[in-house]
C-alpha cells in the first residue's frame, strides 16, 4: 500500500496555530503561508472541511497522513532537510519500505490549494510519474 504525506507549513501546538493565524491574516490572498492548510482546512478553520473529507476518501490504494512540521518522523524530517524541500509539500512512497519522493511541491500545491479536483488530478498524475500506484476514484 502506498503512503501519502501532506505536510503543513505550520506547527500543531496552540502557539503554532496562533503564529499561523497571524501569518495568514498578514499575507496576501495570492501568497498563502500554507496551501495545504487551504486545501484541507480552508485556511484558518481548525477542522477539516467536509469537501476535503470527501476528496480524501477518493484516494484509493494509499494511506493518507496529514502532518504538521513538528509532527514529522525522523525519516520525513531527514528527507526534507537533505533534499531542501520547501513546505508545504506532498510526499509519497510505494510502500513502508519504499523511497520517499516529492509528489507536489509548494508551488504545485499553491496552484490547486482550494480546488480538490485539481489537487486529486495532479496527485494521480505525479504519483504515476513516480511509480506510486494510486487509484483516485471519480467524483461521487
C-alpha positions in Angstrom: 0.0 0.0 0.0 1.2 3.5 -0.9 1.7 6.2 1.7 0.9 9.9 1.0 2.1 12.6 3.4 0.6 16.0 3.2 2.9 18.2 5.3 1.7 21.6 6.5 3.9 24.7 6.9 2.7 25.1 10.4 3.1 23.6 13.9 0.5 21.6 15.7 0.8 23.4 19.0 -1.5 26.1 20.3 1.2 28.7 19.8 1.9 27.3 16.3 -1.8 27.8 15.4 -1.7 31.4 16.7 1.5 32.1 14.8 0.0 30.6 11.6 -3.2 32.6 12.0 -1.2 35.9 12.3 0.9 35.0 9.3 -2.2 34.0 7.3 -4.0 37.2 8.1 -1.0 39.4 7.2 -0.3 37.5 3.9 -1.8 38.4 0.5 -4.5 36.2 -0.9 -2.2 35.0 -3.6 0.7 34.1 -1.2 -0.7 31.8 1.4 1.8 30.6 4.0 0.3 27.1 3.7 -1.6 26.0 0.7 -2.0 22.5 2.2 -4.0 24.2 5.1 -6.1 26.0 2.5 -6.8 22.6 0.8 -7.7 20.6 3.9 -9.0 23.2 6.3 -9.9 26.2 4.1 -7.2 28.3 5.7 -7.9 29.2 9.3 -10.5 26.6 10.3 -9.4 24.1 13.0 -11.4 21.2 11.5 -11.1 19.6 8.1 -13.7 20.8 5.6 -16.4 18.4 4.6 -15.2 18.8 1.0 -11.7 17.7 1.9 -13.0 14.7 3.9 -14.9 13.5 0.7 -11.9 14.2 -1.5 -9.5 12.3 0.7 -11.8 9.2 0.7 -11.4 9.1 -3.1 -7.7 8.4 -2.8 -7.6 4.7 -3.0 -4.7 2.3 -2.6 -2.9 4.7 -0.2 -2.8 5.7 3.4 -3.0 9.5 3.6 -1.4 11.2 6.6 -1.6 15.0 7.2 1.3 16.2 9.4 2.4 19.5 10.8 6.1 20.2 10.6 6.6 19.5 14.3 5.0 16.0 13.9 7.4 14.6 11.3 9.1 11.2 11.7 12.9 11.1 11.6 12.6 9.7 8.1 10.4 12.5 6.8 12.5 15.2 8.6 15.7 13.9 7.2 14.3 13.7 3.7 13.0 17.3 3.8 16.3 18.6 5.2 18.5 16.6 2.9 16.5 17.5 -0.2 16.0 21.1 0.9 12.2 20.7 0.4 10.1 23.8 1.0 6.9 23.4 3.0 4.1 22.7 2.4 4.6 19.6 0.4 3.1 16.3 -0.6 5.4 13.3 -0.3 4.8 9.7 -1.2 6.2 6.3 -1.3 5.1 3.0 -2.8 5.2 1.1 0.5 6.5 1.5 4.0 9.9 0.2 2.9 9.9 2.4 -0.3 11.8 5.5 -1.0 10.2 8.9 -0.4 9.5 11.1 -3.4 8.1 14.6 -3.8 4.7 14.3 -5.4 3.7 18.0 -5.1 6.0 20.9 -4.4 5.0 24.1 -2.6 4.4 25.8 -5.9 2.2 22.9 -7.3 0.1 22.9 -4.1 -0.3 26.6 -4.4 -1.9 26.2 -7.9 -4.6 23.9 -6.6 -4.9 24.7 -2.9 -8.6 25.4 -3.0 -9.5 23.1 -5.8 -9.9 19.5 -4.7 -10.4 18.1 -8.2 -7.3 19.8 -9.5 -5.4 18.5 -6.5 -6.5 14.9 -7.0 -5.8 15.0 -10.7 -2.2 16.4 -10.0 -1.7 13.9 -7.2 -2.7 11.0 -9.5 -0.5 12.2 -12.4 2.5 12.9 -10.2 2.2 9.6 -8.3 2.0 7.7 -11.6 5.1 9.5 -12.9 7.0 8.5 -9.7 5.7 4.8 -10.0 3.5 5.1 -6.9 0.2 3.3 -7.5 -2.9 5.3 -6.6 -6.5 4.9 -7.6 -8.2 8.3 -7.4 -11.9 7.5 -7.7 -14.2 9.6 -9.8 -16.3 12.2 -8.1 -19.0 10.6 -6.0 
